Amino acid sequence: MAPDLLASLILVLPLASAALCALFLRRQGGLASAVSVTAAAAIAVCSGLLIFGGHREFPASWEWLRFGDFALSIGFKFDDLSALMLFVVSFVGFLIHVFSLGYMHDDPARGRYFGGLSIFMFSMLGIVLADNLLMIFIFWELVGFSSYLLINHWFERPSAAAASKKAFIVNRVGDFGFLLGIILCYWLNGTVNLSELAAKSSAGALVASTAVPLLLFCGALGKSAQMPLHVWLPDAMEGPTPVSALIHAATMVAAGIYMLCRVHVLMVPDALTAIMWVGTITALYAAICAVTQRDIKKVLAYSTLSQLGYMVAAFGLGSMSMGHQQEYQLENGNVALDAIATAIPFGVGAAMFHLTTHAFFKALLFLGSGSVIHGCHHEQDIFKMGGLAKKMPVTFACFTIGVLAIIGMPGLAGFFSKDAILYLAMENNTSVFVILTLTAVLTAFYMVRMWKLTFLGAPRTESSEHAHEGGFTLWAPLVGLALLSIFGATGPLGFFPNFAGSVATLIPVAHGSAHTTILIVSIAVMIVGAGAALLFYRSDKEDSLEQASPGFFRVLASKLWIDEAYGYYVGKIQQPFARALSFVEQIALAGFIIRGLAGVAGVIGIGARTLHIGNVHVYVYWFLIGVVLFWSYAMGLF
């Protein structure tokens, strides 16, 4: 099958599924779920044919709109980078669809739910395959809209409604900057086509600007939940657990990282340095927040924030790599981009490597938490669990693999991708290396804490006492993701022929003494963090850290009062300011200017209308009066 036809089917299938579910199957949950899962399976098949068939850079572009010299095209860009992302979205997305069959089986609105999943897949796949920034932005907004629908699936709950609005509004803030960056990029370079931008970069004709990458990064701040636009992601846990897995692992939050890697040719050193520090600070902050969480999904949510920070930091570290290769020169006020082109890909490789492995083990952990919640009759507090290892053996085994992968157990997928980032940091920025290492210690601590309290010891409540393993549709996706969490670092990136070859070559790999150092650091981090959690936390109903140091625990639990600051800003500053602007608009603009001028015109019209009575004699009298007045004025009589 032709590659452009395969790419078209990948987009048409989820769109058709969403349309069927929305228009005809909203009240037929069983049929809607069958249609959506079948479409997801077909997407995975088409993606596999496109990825492993060796298709790359096939011509497929059609003009959609034209305004003068500006033309907006619909086209596909398929290279090693999009092949890797397509694998993550399509195959992980399919497993989440299968899991949803069991998890949402009794939900009365599952027709609407599966329709939302399909439109979400359509939106994300559009981002992956789009060949220009404007098309990416259109699908980018569709992702925001579909995430709003899914987070708000249980809209009867006030918390779910609030969370969906928060996610939607916060992302619009970042998206505004993203749109400005696209406009500025077009103004400076005359194109937003990804291939044309890359060609300009290779030819040395690309206009470099710090503002463009920073504005584009605003979009990633929202979608990938980086500080200060991170506040929506923990609240998004109000949606069904499969939605959390889809958003956190394979789609929405990964879109920001993928977009950055897509536009790496536009990056300049100052922008990359800023990106690096935003990612580093987010990684540490989120890890600190995760330490005190009791909700199993909230622990994983902050873990996602932290791991996304790792990816953003890895991308930004490419700027530090450049300093080791050659000095930057300024030519006519612009940075010479030939130096940048040789350095940034190392950051791209490390970021995409961790994005891929993270999708595997984080989807596994979220779906594992969903299996736990389902088995414990919707209980989410880890201090009300315990003893689930014996009651849910498949979930326990798969969840354990996910935990070992994220904390960096040697040989598992997470070990290789995390070490690539640590190596890049060690070689280029000692401060970042120290912070990311500390983050890794905290990651091992809170993940093992959650694992121990959930699965070990004796059941602490009735819900855990009567917990049970779910059916095939619940545990089969866990097994598949567990295998990817074990072999994912050597499978999709190197085991299959003609798959993501150039991306794999960009992954920084430590050699010699550096390899030994990173290996020792990784093992030490895992032992220290995991060991502290195993020794410190007992299988009881109270938090051992809170009992040992209540003051310190309150500081950590406060999340440094950033959420409170956000609430204060929205409630005490933004809302009054918005009301003031509304008052000015209604009174000054709409009242005095618009309605006032309209009123004056109306009065003049009424007066003029009274003069048009159809009597010629009256018209003559008015004419003569006008002549007399004009003559008198001309003669200076008044």
N, C-alpha and C positions, 0 to 999 in steps of 0.2 A: 504494500500500500504506500502511496506517495506520502512523503513526510508532511507536506502542507495539509493534506487531508486528515492525517492523524492528529495534527495540532488543532485543526478545526473541530474534530470530533471531541477532543479533550475539553474544549470549551462548550460545545453544543450540548453534550450529554448532561452535565450538571444543570445547565440553564433549562433544558427541557424537563428534567426531573423536578426542578423547583416550580416551573410553571404548572405542571400536572398536579403537584401536591397543593399548590396555592389555589388553583382554580376549580379542581374537581375532587380532590381527595382529602380535604381538611378534616372531614368527619369519618374517614375510612383509614384509621391508623395502620391497620395491618397491611393494606394495599400500598399506602404511602411509604411505609418503611421498606416494603419489598422493592418498589420502584427506585427509591433513593439508594439502597444498598446495591441493587443491580447496576445502577448508573456508576456508583463508586467503583465497583468491580470492573466495569467496562473501561473506566478512566485508567485504572491501574494497568489493564491489559494494553490499552493504546499507548500509555506512557512507557511501558516496558518495551514495546515494539519500536517506539521512537528513540528511547535511550540506548538500548542495546543493539539497535540496528545500525549504529554507526552514523546516523544522520546528524550533520552539523552545518550550520550557516546556510540553510536552504533558502532561496529567494521566495519570499511570500509577503507582499505588501500591496495594499489597495488604498487609493486616495478616498477619503471619507468626506472632508469638508475643505473648502478653500475660501480664504478671505484675502483678495489681492495676491501678494507674494507669499502669504502664509498658507500652507497646506497641512492638514491633519490627516495622517494615514493610519490605517489599521494594518498591523503587520506582526510577524513573528520573528523573534530573535532567539535562536536555539544554538547554544554553544555548550562547552563543558560546564560552565557555571549554572546555566539554566537547567541542564540535564541533571545535575546534582540536586538542585532545589526541587525539580519536578519529581524526582524519586522520593524525596522526603514528603512532599505534600500529598502525592497520589497514593503511595503505599501505606504510609502511616495514617493518612485520612481514611483509607479503606478499612483498616483495622479498627479505627474508632467508630466507623459506621457499624461494623459487625458487633462491637461491644454495646452500642446503643440499642441493638435489637433486644438484648436481655435487660439492660438497665432501665430502659424507658418502656418496657412491655406493658406495664399497667397504667401508664400516664394517659389520661383522657385526651390530651392535646398532642399526641405523638405525630399526627399528620402534619400539624403546623411545625413541630420540632424538626422532622426530617426534611420538610421543605426548606427550613432555615439552614440546615446542614448543607443542602445542595446549593443554595445561592451563595453560601459561604465558600464552598469549594470552587464554584464558578469564579468568584471574585479573586480568590487567591491564585488560582491557576492563570487568570488573566494577568496578574502582576508578574508571574514567572515568565510568561511567554511574550509579553509586550516588547516592542522594539523601539519605543520612544517614551520619553518622560511624561508626556501628556496622557498617553494611554495608561501608563502606570498609575498616574494620579486618578484617572477615572475609576479604575478598578480598586485603587487604594481607598477611595471614598465608599465604594460598594462594600469593601471589607468592613469599614466602620459601621455602615448601616446594618449589615447582616450580623455583626457582633452585637449590636444593640438589640436586635430581635432575639438572639440566642441567650444573652445574659438575662434578658427580660422575659424569658420563656414562662417562668412562674410569676407573672406580673401581679397576681393577687397579693403577693408578699410586698409590703412597703420597702423592705431592704433590697429586693431584687429590682424594683422600679427605680429606686435611688441609685443603685449601682450602675444600671444601664445608662441612665442619664449622665452620671458622672463620667463613665467611660466615653460616651459620645462627645460630651462637651470638651473634656480634656484633650481628646484626640483632635478636635477641630482647631484648638489652639496651635498644636504642632503642625497640622495640615495647612494652616494659613501661611506659616513660614515656608513650608514645602512648596506651595504654589508660587510664592514670591521668588524662591530660588529658581524654579523652572522658568519664570518670566525673565529673570535677570540673565540666566544662562542663554536663552534665545536672543536676548538683546545684545549680548556680548559676542556670541558665536554664530548667530543666524540659524541655528538648528538645535533641536532637542532629541534628534535621532541618535540612539546609542552607538550605532556603527559609525555614523558620520562624526560624532564626537571623538571616538577612538581613532579614526583616520586623521582627524585634525591634530590629535595629540601626537601620533606617530610622525606626522609631517612637521611638527613644531609650530603649527598655526593656531593652536588652541589658546584663547585668551585666559590667562590665569587670574583668579580673583578669590580673595579670602571670603568675601560675602556669599558667593554662590554655594560652596560646600557647607558653610555654616547654616545657611537658610535651608538647604536640603536636609541637613542633619536634624533640623527642627521636626521634620516628619518622622524621623527615626526616634526622636525623643518621645513622641507620643505613642507610636505603634509599638516600639520595643521598650516602652516604659522606663526610660532613663530619667534620673533626677534633672529638673524638678517636676517633670510630667509623669512620675511613676505612680501617683496616688490612686489611679483607677484600677490597677491590676489586682491588688489584694481583694478589693471589693467585688471584682468580677467573679469571685468564687460563688456568688449567689446563684449563678446559673447551674444547670445540671453538670455533673462531673465529666461526662464525655465532652461537653462544651469546653470545660476548663482544659481538658487534654488537648483538644483541637486548637484552642487559642494559644495555649502556653507552649505547646511542643512543636507543632508542624505548620502553623499558618500565621496568624496575625502578628504575634510578637517577633516571629522570624522575618517578617516582611521588611522591617526596618533594617536589619543586618544585611539582608539580601540587596536592598536598594543601595546601601552604602557601597557594597562590593561592586554593584553594577556601575556606579558613577565614580569609581576610584580614579579615573583619568582626570577628573575635575579637582582633585584634592591638591592642596598646597600645605607646606609644613606647619604654618601657624594653626590652620584649621584642624589638622590631624593631631596636633599636640593638645588642643582643646578637647577634641573627641576622646583622646586617650585618657585624659584626667576625668572627664565625665563618667566614662565607663568604669574606671578604677574606683572612684568614690562610690558609685552606685553599687558595685560589687560588694564592697565592705559594708556599706550601710545596710543593705538588704540582708546580708548574712547576720548582722547584729540583731536585726528585727526578728529573724527566724528563730533565734535561740529561745525566746519566751512564748512562742505561739502554742496554743493548746489544740486548735482546730487542725486536723490533719491536712486539709486542703490549703489552709493559710500558711502552714509550714512550707508546702510545695510551691505556693505562690511567691513567697519571698525568696525561696530557692531559685525560682525562675528569674526573678529580678537580678539576683546575684550572678547567675550564669550568663544572662544577657550582658551584664556589665563586663564579664570576662571577654565576651565576643567583641564588644565595642572597644574595649581597651586593646585587644589584639589587633583590630583594624587600625586604630590610631598609632600603635607602636611602629607601624610602617614608617612614620615620620622620623622616628628616632633611628631607624635602620639607615635612612638616607645619609645621615651625618657620617656614617662609617664608610660610605662609598665615594662620595665626592662632595666638594663644597658647592653651595648654591650660588649661582650668579644671577644678578639682576640685569635684564635686558629690556631697556625702554620701560622700566617700572614693573615688568612682569617677571615671575620666576621662570627660569628655564625648565621646561617640563621633561626634558630627556633624562634628567637625574631622577625625577619623581617616578617615571615609568619603570625604572629598574628596582625600585625599593618597595613601593606600596603593595605589589602582589604578595609579598611575604605576609603582610597583615591580612590581605584578602584570603590567602590560603589557610592561615591559622583560624580566622573568624569562621569561615565556611566549614572547616573541619570540625570545630566545636559545635557549630550550629547543627551539623548532621548527627553527630553522636549524641548531642543533647536531645534532639528530637526523639531518638530511640529510647534513651533511658528515662527521659522526663515523661513521655507518653506512657511508658511502662509504669512509672510511679503514680501518675494521675489515675490511670485505669486501675492500677492496683488499689489505690485509695478508694476508687469507686466500688470495687469488689468488696472491700472492707466495709464501706458504708452500707452497701446493699445487704451484706451478710449480717451486719449488726443492727439492722432495722433502722437505718438512717441516722445512726449515732456518728458524730464527727469528732468528739472530744477524745484525744488519745489517752487521757487520764481515766476515761471510763471504758477502756478496752482491756487488753491483756489476755494472754492465753490463746491467741488466735492461731498460733503456729500449728497446733494439733487439730484445730477445728477447720482451718482453711489451708491445707498443706500446699496446694498448687499456688494460691495467691502468695503464701509465705515464701515459697522458693523463688518465684518470679520477682516479688518485691525486694527480696534480699539481693538478687542480682542487680536490680536497679540501684539500690543503695550502694553496693560495692562499686558500681560503674561511676556514679557521681562523685564518690569520695576518692576515686583514683586507684582502685585495686589494680596492680600490675597485670597486664594481659587483657583487661577489659577495655571497651571502647573509650570510656571516659578518661582512662589513664593516658592514652596516646594524645588525645586532643588537648587535655589540660596541660600536659607536659610541653606541648608545642608552644603554648602561650607563655608558660613560665620561662621557657628557654629564650623566647623572644624578649621577654622583659628583663631577664638576667643579663643578656648581652647588650641591652640598650638603655635601661633606666633602672638603677638600683632601688629607688624609692617605690616605683611601681611594682617591682619584683617582691619587695618586702610586704607591701600591702596585699598583693594577690596571694602570697604565701599565707599570711595571716587569715585571709578570707577562706583559703582552702582548709585551714585548721578548724575554723568555725563551721564550715560546711560539713566536715566529718563529724563534728560534735553534735550539731542539731539533727543531722540525718540519722545517726545511730541512736540518739535520744528518742526520736520518733519511732524508729524501728523496734527498739527494746520495749518501750511502753505499750506499743500496739500489739506485738506478737508474743513476747516472753512473759514469764510469770503466770499467775493465776488470773482467771477472769474477775474483773472488779465490779461489774454490773450485770444486771439481767440480760441486757442487750448482747454483751460479749459472751455470757454464759450460753446463750442459745444461738450463737452465730453459726453460719453454715456456708459451705462453698456454693458458689453460683453454678449455673448451667454452662453448657458448652460455649455459648456465645459470649459468656463473661470471661472464661479462663483461656479459651483458645487464642484471642488476641494478645493476652499476657505472655503466652508461650512464644508467639511470633516475635514480639518486641524484646523478650528476654534473649532470644537468639541474636537479634540485631544488636543488642547491648553488649553481647559477648564478642561477636565477629564483625560488628559494624565498622571498626577502624581499618580492617583489612579487606572487607567485602566490597561495599559500594565504591570505596576509593581506590582499590587496587586489585581486587580479586577478579572482578568481571572485566573482560576485554573491551576496549573502546569506550570506557565509561569514565567521564570526568578526569581524563588523563592530565590535562594541563593544570587543573586545580590541585591534583595530588602532588604534582611536582613543585608546587608553591608552598607546601607545608614545611615550616622550619623544623629541621631534625637536628638534635644535639649529637655531637660526635666527640670522641676522646674524653678528656677530662670534664668537659661541659656535660656530656651524657652521664657520667658518673655522678657529678654534682646534682643534676636534676633528679636522677633516680633516687639518690639518698634523700634529697629534700622531699620528694613525693611520698616515699615510704614513711619518712619521719612524720610528715604532716598527717598522714592517715592514721598512724599508730597513736600519735599524741591526741588528736581530736576524737577518734573512736574510743580509745582507751579511757579518756576522761569521762566520756558519756557513759560507758559501761560501768565504771567505778562509782561515778557520782550519783547516777539516777537509780533509785530503787523502784520496784514494782508496787507502788502504792498510789493513793489517790491525790497526793499533794506533790507539788513541784519542789524537788530537793534544792534547787538553786534559790528559790524564793524563801525556803525555810532557813537556808544557810546564811543568806545575805539579803534581807528584805529591801534595804535601801538601794543596793546595786541592781536588784531585780526590777524595782520600780523604774529606775532610769532606763534600763534596757526595754522594759515593757512600754515605756512612753514613746518609743521609736523616735527619741530625741525631739518630741513634741512637734514634728513636722506636720502631721495630720491636723493637730490643733491650730498650727499656724495657717495651714491651708483653709481650715474652716473659718478662722478669724478673718482672713483676707476676703473670702467669698461673702461672709455674712456681714462684716463690719466695714469693708472698704468697697468691694466690687458692687454689691447690691445697692448701697446708698448712692454710689456714683452712677450706676445704671438708672436708678430712679430719678436722679437729678438731670441726667441727659434726656430722659423721657419727658420730664417736665418742661425742659427748655424746648424740646422738639414740638411738644403739643402746644405750648403757650406762644413761644417766640416765633418758631418757624411755621408750624401749621396754623396757629391762631392769627398772629399779627401780620405775617408776611403773606402766606398763601391765602387764608380766608379773608384777611384784611384787603388785599389787593383785589381779590374776587368780589368783595363787597363794594369797593369803590367803583369797579367796572360795572357792577350791577346797577348802582345808583345812577351812573352816567348813562347807562343804557335806558333806564326808566325815564330819565329826563329827556333823552333824545327821542325816545318813542312817543312822548307826548307831543313833540313837535311835528311828527309825521301823521297829520290828520287828514290829508288828502284835499285840503282846501287851498287852491292856487292863490287866492287873495291873501291869505295869511302868510304863505311863503314869500310873496312879494313884499309884504310889510317887514318881515324879518330881514329880507335882503337889503331893503332900504336902510333899516336901522344899522345893519352891519356896515354898509358903505359910509354912513354918517360917522359912526364910531371910528372906523379906520381912517377917514379923512381928518377927523379931529385929532387923532393921535399923530398923524403925519405932519400936521400943521403945528404941533406942539401945544395944543390947547389943554392937554392934560398928560 
